[in-house]
Amino acid sequence: MKFIAHINIMPLKELLDPQGKAVNNSLHNLGLTSVHNVRIGKHITMELEAADKDQAAAKTSEACKKLLANQVMESFDFTITEA
């Protein structure tokens, strides 16, 4: 079966996010002062073949741990849908 993984990778909350801080400050300069705590991350979609949804989730988790996310600095979560 074909599945699509929707992966979100974000910097750990304990770490500074200089890109998010720059965007937050820029939004304030544009008059959007009600915006706070902007964090910038990555969204990845990938199509994969697996016998079932659990196997697709295991493959996606492995891809995140081995390549897509730096677990020292980033966290990840994902959803799996049938293609």
Jmol script that loads the backbone (N, CA, C; Angstrom):
load data "model"
ATOM      1  N   MET A   1       0.845  -1.185   0.000  1.00  0.00           N
ATOM      2  CA  MET A   1       0.000   0.000   0.000  1.00  0.00           C
ATOM      3  C   MET A   1       0.887   1.245   0.000  1.00  0.00           C
ATOM      4  N   LYS A   2       0.348   2.304  -0.562  1.00  0.00           N
ATOM      5  CA  LYS A   2       1.060   3.575  -0.548  1.00  0.00           C
ATOM      6  C   LYS A   2       0.503   4.459   0.562  1.00  0.00           C
ATOM      7  N   PHE A   3       1.420   5.117   1.234  1.00  0.00           N
ATOM      8  CA  PHE A   3       1.060   6.039   2.301  1.00  0.00           C
ATOM      9  C   PHE A   3       1.779   7.356   2.088  1.00  0.00           C
ATOM     10  N   ILE A   4       1.238   8.413   2.677  1.00  0.00           N
ATOM     11  CA  ILE A   4       1.901   9.714   2.676  1.00  0.00           C
ATOM     12  C   ILE A   4       2.154  10.090   4.127  1.00  0.00           C
ATOM     13  N   ALA A   5       3.396  10.437   4.414  1.00  0.00           N
ATOM     14  CA  ALA A   5       3.770  10.904   5.745  1.00  0.00           C
ATOM     15  C   ALA A   5       3.879  12.423   5.707  1.00  0.00           C
ATOM     16  N   HIS A   6       3.222  13.075   6.643  1.00  0.00           N
ATOM     17  CA  HIS A   6       3.313  14.522   6.828  1.00  0.00           C
ATOM     18  C   HIS A   6       4.105  14.730   8.117  1.00  0.00           C
ATOM     19  N   ILE A   7       5.319  15.245   7.971  1.00  0.00           N
ATOM     20  CA  ILE A   7       6.260  15.340   9.087  1.00  0.00           C
ATOM     21  C   ILE A   7       6.486  16.805   9.443  1.00  0.00           C
ATOM     22  N   ASN A   8       6.414  17.122  10.726  1.00  0.00           N
ATOM     23  CA  ASN A   8       6.736  18.448  11.238  1.00  0.00           C
ATOM     24  C   ASN A   8       7.966  18.344  12.109  1.00  0.00           C
ATOM     25  N   ILE A   9       8.963  19.167  11.812  1.00  0.00           N
ATOM     26  CA  ILE A   9      10.191  19.203  12.590  1.00  0.00           C
ATOM     27  C   ILE A   9      10.342  20.617  13.138  1.00  0.00           C
ATOM     28  N   MET A  10      10.505  20.713  14.455  1.00  0.00           N
ATOM     29  CA  MET A  10      10.598  22.014  15.114  1.00  0.00           C
ATOM     30  C   MET A  10      11.801  22.045  16.043  1.00  0.00           C
ATOM     31  N   PRO A  11      12.372  23.234  16.246  1.00  0.00           N
ATOM     32  CA  PRO A  11      13.438  23.334  17.236  1.00  0.00           C
ATOM     33  C   PRO A  11      12.875  23.019  18.620  1.00  0.00           C
ATOM     34  N   LEU A  12      13.699  22.413  19.465  1.00  0.00           N
ATOM     35  CA  LEU A  12      13.258  22.129  20.827  1.00  0.00           C
ATOM     36  C   LEU A  12      12.864  23.420  21.528  1.00  0.00           C
ATOM     37  N   LYS A  13      11.841  23.374  22.346  1.00  0.00           N
ATOM     38  CA  LYS A  13      11.339  24.570  23.029  1.00  0.00           C
ATOM     39  C   LYS A  13      12.388  25.192  23.945  1.00  0.00           C
ATOM     40  N   GLU A  14      13.313  24.368  24.446  1.00  0.00           N
ATOM     41  CA  GLU A  14      14.339  24.856  25.367  1.00  0.00           C
ATOM     42  C   GLU A  14      15.425  25.659  24.654  1.00  0.00           C
ATOM     43  N   LEU A  15      15.500  25.537  23.324  1.00  0.00           N
ATOM     44  CA  LEU A  15      16.554  26.202  22.554  1.00  0.00           C
ATOM     45  C   LEU A  15      16.047  27.495  21.936  1.00  0.00           C
ATOM     46  N   LEU A  16      16.968  28.428  21.764  1.00  0.00           N
ATOM     47  CA  LEU A  16      16.632  29.663  21.077  1.00  0.00           C
ATOM     48  C   LEU A  16      16.352  29.364  19.613  1.00  0.00           C
ATOM     49  N   ASP A  17      15.473  30.147  19.020  1.00  0.00           N
ATOM     50  CA  ASP A  17      15.146  30.027  17.611  1.00  0.00           C
ATOM     51  C   ASP A  17      15.396  31.395  16.969  1.00  0.00           C
ATOM     52  N   PRO A  18      16.650  31.656  16.530  1.00  0.00           N
ATOM     53  CA  PRO A  18      16.960  32.984  16.000  1.00  0.00           C
ATOM     54  C   PRO A  18      16.110  33.376  14.787  1.00  0.00           C
ATOM     55  N   GLN A  19      15.787  32.414  13.940  1.00  0.00           N
ATOM     56  CA  GLN A  19      14.949  32.717  12.771  1.00  0.00           C
ATOM     57  C   GLN A  19      13.544  33.113  13.220  1.00  0.00           C
ATOM     58  N   GLY A  20      12.995  32.386  14.179  1.00  0.00           N
ATOM     59  CA  GLY A  20      11.678  32.724  14.706  1.00  0.00           C
ATOM     60  C   GLY A  20      11.671  34.086  15.380  1.00  0.00           C
ATOM     61  N   LYS A  21      12.743  34.383  16.113  1.00  0.00           N
ATOM     62  CA  LYS A  21      12.845  35.681  16.790  1.00  0.00           C
ATOM     63  C   LYS A  21      12.902  36.816  15.770  1.00  0.00           C
ATOM     64  N   ALA A  22      13.655  36.612  14.677  1.00  0.00           N
ATOM     65  CA  ALA A  22      13.740  37.642  13.639  1.00  0.00           C
ATOM     66  C   ALA A  22      12.375  37.876  12.991  1.00  0.00           C
ATOM     67  N   VAL A  23      11.647  36.805  12.707  1.00  0.00           N
ATOM     68  CA  VAL A  23      10.311  36.948  12.112  1.00  0.00           C
ATOM     69  C   VAL A  23       9.366  37.617  13.104  1.00  0.00           C
ATOM     70  N   ASN A  24       9.441  37.236  14.365  1.00  0.00           N
ATOM     71  CA  ASN A  24       8.604  37.842  15.403  1.00  0.00           C
ATOM     72  C   ASN A  24       8.845  39.355  15.462  1.00  0.00           C
ATOM     73  N   ASN A  25      10.131  39.763  15.464  1.00  0.00           N
ATOM     74  CA  ASN A  25      10.459  41.188  15.511  1.00  0.00           C
ATOM     75  C   ASN A  25       9.973  41.906  14.257  1.00  0.00           C
ATOM     76  N   SER A  26      10.106  41.281  13.098  1.00  0.00           N
ATOM     77  CA  SER A  26       9.644  41.891  11.851  1.00  0.00           C
ATOM     78  C   SER A  26       8.132  42.077  11.845  1.00  0.00           C
ATOM     79  N   LEU A  27       7.426  41.092  12.366  1.00  0.00           N
ATOM     80  CA  LEU A  27       5.966  41.222  12.451  1.00  0.00           C
ATOM     81  C   LEU A  27       5.577  42.381  13.366  1.00  0.00           C
ATOM     82  N   HIS A  28       6.309  42.542  14.465  1.00  0.00           N
ATOM     83  CA  HIS A  28       6.034  43.671  15.367  1.00  0.00           C
ATOM     84  C   HIS A  28       6.304  44.987  14.653  1.00  0.00           C
ATOM     85  N   ASN A  29       7.399  45.036  13.844  1.00  0.00           N
ATOM     86  CA  ASN A  29       7.712  46.258  13.085  1.00  0.00           C
ATOM     87  C   ASN A  29       6.626  46.579  12.067  1.00  0.00           C
ATOM     88  N   LEU A  30       5.913  45.570  11.614  1.00  0.00           N
ATOM     89  CA  LEU A  30       4.812  45.774  10.659  1.00  0.00           C
ATOM     90  C   LEU A  30       3.495  46.109  11.358  1.00  0.00           C
ATOM     91  N   GLY A  31       3.538  46.238  12.672  1.00  0.00           N
ATOM     92  CA  GLY A  31       2.341  46.599  13.426  1.00  0.00           C
ATOM     93  C   GLY A  31       1.557  45.421  13.964  1.00  0.00           C
ATOM     94  N   LEU A  32       2.052  44.218  13.760  1.00  0.00           N
ATOM     95  CA  LEU A  32       1.355  43.023  14.262  1.00  0.00           C
ATOM     96  C   LEU A  32       1.894  42.677  15.651  1.00  0.00           C
ATOM     97  N   THR A  33       1.639  43.563  16.602  1.00  0.00           N
ATOM     98  CA  THR A  33       2.212  43.425  17.941  1.00  0.00           C
ATOM     99  C   THR A  33       1.514  42.376  18.806  1.00  0.00           C
ATOM    100  N   SER A  34       0.403  41.841  18.337  1.00  0.00           N
ATOM    101  CA  SER A  34      -0.280  40.801  19.112  1.00  0.00           C
ATOM    102  C   SER A  34       0.312  39.413  18.855  1.00  0.00           C
ATOM    103  N   VAL A  35       1.277  39.309  17.929  1.00  0.00           N
ATOM    104  CA  VAL A  35       1.934  38.037  17.614  1.00  0.00           C
ATOM    105  C   VAL A  35       3.102  37.839  18.568  1.00  0.00           C
ATOM    106  N   HIS A  36       3.227  36.630  19.132  1.00  0.00           N
ATOM    107  CA  HIS A  36       4.302  36.331  20.085  1.00  0.00           C
ATOM    108  C   HIS A  36       4.835  34.919  19.850  1.00  0.00           C
ATOM    109  N   ASN A  37       6.060  34.701  20.277  1.00  0.00           N
ATOM    110  CA  ASN A  37       6.675  33.366  20.306  1.00  0.00           C
ATOM    111  C   ASN A  37       6.633  32.642  18.963  1.00  0.00           C
ATOM    112  N   VAL A  38       7.084  33.297  17.909  1.00  0.00           N
ATOM    113  CA  VAL A  38       7.152  32.676  16.591  1.00  0.00           C
ATOM    114  C   VAL A  38       8.281  31.641  16.594  1.00  0.00           C
ATOM    115  N   ARG A  39       8.009  30.451  16.097  1.00  0.00           N
ATOM    116  CA  ARG A  39       9.015  29.392  15.964  1.00  0.00           C
ATOM    117  C   ARG A  39       8.975  28.923  14.514  1.00  0.00           C
ATOM    118  N   ILE A  40      10.136  28.751  13.924  1.00  0.00           N
ATOM    119  CA  ILE A  40      10.238  28.347  12.527  1.00  0.00           C
ATOM    120  C   ILE A  40      10.743  26.911  12.473  1.00  0.00           C
ATOM    121  N   GLY A  41      10.065  26.080  11.714  1.00  0.00           N
ATOM    122  CA  GLY A  41      10.462  24.688  11.568  1.00  0.00           C
ATOM    123  C   GLY A  41      10.359  24.254  10.117  1.00  0.00           C
ATOM    124  N   LYS A  42      10.268  22.957   9.917  1.00  0.00           N
ATOM    125  CA  LYS A  42      10.187  22.381   8.568  1.00  0.00           C
ATOM    126  C   LYS A  42       8.966  21.474   8.487  1.00  0.00           C
ATOM    127  N   HIS A  43       8.368  21.435   7.319  1.00  0.00           N
ATOM    128  CA  HIS A  43       7.288  20.486   7.040  1.00  0.00           C
ATOM    129  C   HIS A  43       7.732  19.655   5.850  1.00  0.00           C
ATOM    130  N   ILE A  44       7.738  18.353   6.004  1.00  0.00           N
ATOM    131  CA  ILE A  44       8.184  17.439   4.963  1.00  0.00           C
ATOM    132  C   ILE A  44       7.050  16.471   4.658  1.00  0.00           C
ATOM    133  N   THR A  45       6.799  16.237   3.390  1.00  0.00           N
ATOM    134  CA  THR A  45       5.879  15.169   3.002  1.00  0.00           C
ATOM    135  C   THR A  45       6.686  14.142   2.219  1.00  0.00           C
ATOM    136  N   MET A  46       6.373  12.890   2.447  1.00  0.00           N
ATOM    137  CA  MET A  46       7.022  11.833   1.665  1.00  0.00           C
ATOM    138  C   MET A  46       6.041  10.701   1.445  1.00  0.00           C
ATOM    139  N   GLU A  47       6.141  10.113   0.286  1.00  0.00           N
ATOM    140  CA  GLU A  47       5.304   8.977  -0.077  1.00  0.00           C
ATOM    141  C   GLU A  47       6.124   7.719   0.166  1.00  0.00           C
ATOM    142  N   LEU A  48       5.508   6.705   0.729  1.00  0.00           N
ATOM    143  CA  LEU A  48       6.225   5.464   0.986  1.00  0.00           C
ATOM    144  C   LEU A  48       5.316   4.266   0.827  1.00  0.00           C
ATOM    145  N   GLU A  49       5.932   3.136   0.589  1.00  0.00           N
ATOM    146  CA  GLU A  49       5.214   1.872   0.464  1.00  0.00           C
ATOM    147  C   GLU A  49       5.405   1.093   1.752  1.00  0.00           C
ATOM    148  N   ALA A  50       4.323   0.518   2.246  1.00  0.00           N
ATOM    149  CA  ALA A  50       4.377  -0.286   3.461  1.00  0.00           C
ATOM    150  C   ALA A  50       3.186  -1.233   3.461  1.00  0.00           C
ATOM    151  N   ALA A  51       3.314  -2.307   4.222  1.00  0.00           N
ATOM    152  CA  ALA A  51       2.242  -3.302   4.299  1.00  0.00           C
ATOM    153  C   ALA A  51       1.000  -2.741   4.985  1.00  0.00           C
ATOM    154  N   ASP A  52       1.215  -1.876   5.997  1.00  0.00           N
ATOM    155  CA  ASP A  52       0.101  -1.295   6.733  1.00  0.00           C
ATOM    156  C   ASP A  52       0.528   0.033   7.353  1.00  0.00           C
ATOM    157  N   LYS A  53      -0.412   0.689   8.005  1.00  0.00           N
ATOM    158  CA  LYS A  53      -0.157   2.014   8.576  1.00  0.00           C
ATOM    159  C   LYS A  53       0.909   1.965   9.672  1.00  0.00           C
ATOM    160  N   ASP A  54       0.908   0.900  10.485  1.00  0.00           N
ATOM    161  CA  ASP A  54       1.908   0.785  11.548  1.00  0.00           C
ATOM    162  C   ASP A  54       3.319   0.675  10.976  1.00  0.00           C
ATOM    163  N   GLN A  55       3.472  -0.090   9.902  1.00  0.00           N
ATOM    164  CA  GLN A  55       4.785  -0.222   9.277  1.00  0.00           C
ATOM    165  C   GLN A  55       5.208   1.110   8.636  1.00  0.00           C
ATOM    166  N   ALA A  56       4.265   1.819   8.055  1.00  0.00           N
ATOM    167  CA  ALA A  56       4.560   3.135   7.483  1.00  0.00           C
ATOM    168  C   ALA A  56       5.013   4.103   8.572  1.00  0.00           C
ATOM    169  N   ALA A  57       4.365   4.038   9.729  1.00  0.00           N
ATOM    170  CA  ALA A  57       4.764   4.897  10.851  1.00  0.00           C
ATOM    171  C   ALA A  57       6.163   4.540  11.340  1.00  0.00           C
ATOM    172  N   ALA A  58       6.475   3.258  11.399  1.00  0.00           N
ATOM    173  CA  ALA A  58       7.804   2.831  11.844  1.00  0.00           C
ATOM    174  C   ALA A  58       8.874   3.308  10.865  1.00  0.00           C
ATOM    175  N   LYS A  59       8.617   3.200   9.566  1.00  0.00           N
ATOM    176  CA  LYS A  59       9.575   3.664   8.566  1.00  0.00           C
ATOM    177  C   LYS A  59       9.757   5.174   8.634  1.00  0.00           C
ATOM    178  N   THR A  60       8.669   5.896   8.849  1.00  0.00           N
ATOM    179  CA  THR A  60       8.743   7.354   8.946  1.00  0.00           C
ATOM    180  C   THR A  60       9.540   7.763  10.179  1.00  0.00           C
ATOM    181  N   SER A  61       9.287   7.120  11.290  1.00  0.00           N
ATOM    182  CA  SER A  61      10.029   7.416  12.513  1.00  0.00           C
ATOM    183  C   SER A  61      11.523   7.157  12.311  1.00  0.00           C
ATOM    184  N   GLU A  62      11.849   6.053  11.663  1.00  0.00           N
ATOM    185  CA  GLU A  62      13.244   5.717  11.407  1.00  0.00           C
ATOM    186  C   GLU A  62      13.903   6.785  10.521  1.00  0.00           C
ATOM    187  N   ALA A  63      13.197   7.238   9.485  1.00  0.00           N
ATOM    188  CA  ALA A  63      13.732   8.276   8.607  1.00  0.00           C
ATOM    189  C   ALA A  63      13.989   9.570   9.374  1.00  0.00           C
ATOM    190  N   CYS A  64      13.077   9.912  10.266  1.00  0.00           N
ATOM    191  CA  CYS A  64      13.250  11.131  11.068  1.00  0.00           C
ATOM    192  C   CYS A  64      14.450  11.008  12.001  1.00  0.00           C
ATOM    193  N   LYS A  65      14.556   9.876  12.665  1.00  0.00           N
ATOM    194  CA  LYS A  65      15.642   9.683  13.628  1.00  0.00           C
ATOM    195  C   LYS A  65      17.005   9.596  12.950  1.00  0.00           C
ATOM    196  N   LYS A  66      17.064   8.968  11.782  1.00  0.00           N
ATOM    197  CA  LYS A  66      18.354   8.744  11.122  1.00  0.00           C
ATOM    198  C   LYS A  66      18.807   9.894  10.229  1.00  0.00           C
ATOM    199  N   LEU A  67      17.852  10.692   9.708  1.00  0.00           N
ATOM    200  CA  LEU A  67      18.253  11.703   8.734  1.00  0.00           C
ATOM    201  C   LEU A  67      17.531  13.045   8.862  1.00  0.00           C
ATOM    202  N   LEU A  68      16.233  13.021   8.958  1.00  0.00           N
ATOM    203  CA  LEU A  68      15.469  14.252   8.779  1.00  0.00           C
ATOM    204  C   LEU A  68      15.539  15.223   9.956  1.00  0.00           C
ATOM    205  N   ALA A  69      15.625  14.720  11.171  1.00  0.00           N
ATOM    206  CA  ALA A  69      15.640  15.583  12.352  1.00  0.00           C
ATOM    207  C   ALA A  69      16.937  15.390  13.142  1.00  0.00           C
ATOM    208  N   ASN A  70      17.494  16.488  13.581  1.00  0.00           N
ATOM    209  CA  ASN A  70      18.638  16.448  14.487  1.00  0.00           C
ATOM    210  C   ASN A  70      18.057  16.422  15.896  1.00  0.00           C
ATOM    211  N   GLN A  71      18.002  15.255  16.507  1.00  0.00           N
ATOM    212  CA  GLN A  71      17.290  15.101  17.780  1.00  0.00           C
ATOM    213  C   GLN A  71      17.951  15.821  18.946  1.00  0.00           C
ATOM    214  N   VAL A  72      19.180  16.289  18.770  1.00  0.00           N
ATOM    215  CA  VAL A  72      19.827  17.096  19.809  1.00  0.00           C
ATOM    216  C   VAL A  72      19.172  18.468  19.869  1.00  0.00           C
ATOM    217  N   MET A  73      18.708  18.960  18.701  1.00  0.00           N
ATOM    218  CA  MET A  73      18.182  20.313  18.621  1.00  0.00           C
ATOM    219  C   MET A  73      16.726  20.395  18.162  1.00  0.00           C
ATOM    220  N   GLU A  74      16.177  19.286  17.661  1.00  0.00           N
ATOM    221  CA  GLU A  74      14.839  19.337  17.070  1.00  0.00           C
ATOM    222  C   GLU A  74      13.963  18.192  17.559  1.00  0.00           C
ATOM    223  N   SER A  75      12.674  18.445  17.566  1.00  0.00           N
ATOM    224  CA  SER A  75      11.691  17.390  17.827  1.00  0.00           C
ATOM    225  C   SER A  75      10.886  17.182  16.543  1.00  0.00           C
ATOM    226  N   PHE A  76      10.206  16.045  16.461  1.00  0.00           N
ATOM    227  CA  PHE A  76       9.396  15.784  15.277  1.00  0.00           C
ATOM    228  C   PHE A  76       8.107  15.089  15.661  1.00  0.00           C
ATOM    229  N   ASP A  77       7.109  15.273  14.833  1.00  0.00           N
ATOM    230  CA  ASP A  77       5.866  14.507  14.903  1.00  0.00           C
ATOM    231  C   ASP A  77       5.381  14.330  13.481  1.00  0.00           C
ATOM    232  N   PHE A  78       4.510  13.377  13.287  1.00  0.00           N
ATOM    233  CA  PHE A  78       4.039  13.098  11.927  1.00  0.00           C
ATOM    234  C   PHE A  78       2.667  12.450  11.966  1.00  0.00           C
ATOM    235  N   THR A  79       2.013  12.525  10.814  1.00  0.00           N
ATOM    236  CA  THR A  79       0.771  11.795  10.588  1.00  0.00           C
ATOM    237  C   THR A  79       0.932  10.987   9.314  1.00  0.00           C
ATOM    238  N   ILE A  80       0.267   9.856   9.275  1.00  0.00           N
ATOM    239  CA  ILE A  80       0.312   8.963   8.123  1.00  0.00           C
ATOM    240  C   ILE A  80      -1.094   8.869   7.544  1.00  0.00           C
ATOM    241  N   THR A  81      -1.204   9.057   6.231  1.00  0.00           N
ATOM    242  CA  THR A  81      -2.485   8.892   5.543  1.00  0.00           C
ATOM    243  C   THR A  81      -2.286   7.979   4.349  1.00  0.00           C
ATOM    244  N   GLU A  82      -3.344   7.301   3.947  1.00  0.00           N
ATOM    245  CA  GLU A  82      -3.258   6.463   2.751  1.00  0.00           C
ATOM    246  C   GLU A  82      -3.215   7.353   1.521  1.00  0.00           C
ATOM    247  N   ALA A  83      -2.385   6.965   0.565  1.00  0.00           N
ATOM    248  CA  ALA A  83      -2.259   7.754  -0.676  1.00  0.00           C
ATOM    249  C   ALA A  83      -3.444   7.469  -1.589  1.00  0.00           C
TER     250      ALA A  83
END
end "model"
wireframe off; spacefill off
backbone 0.3
color backbone group
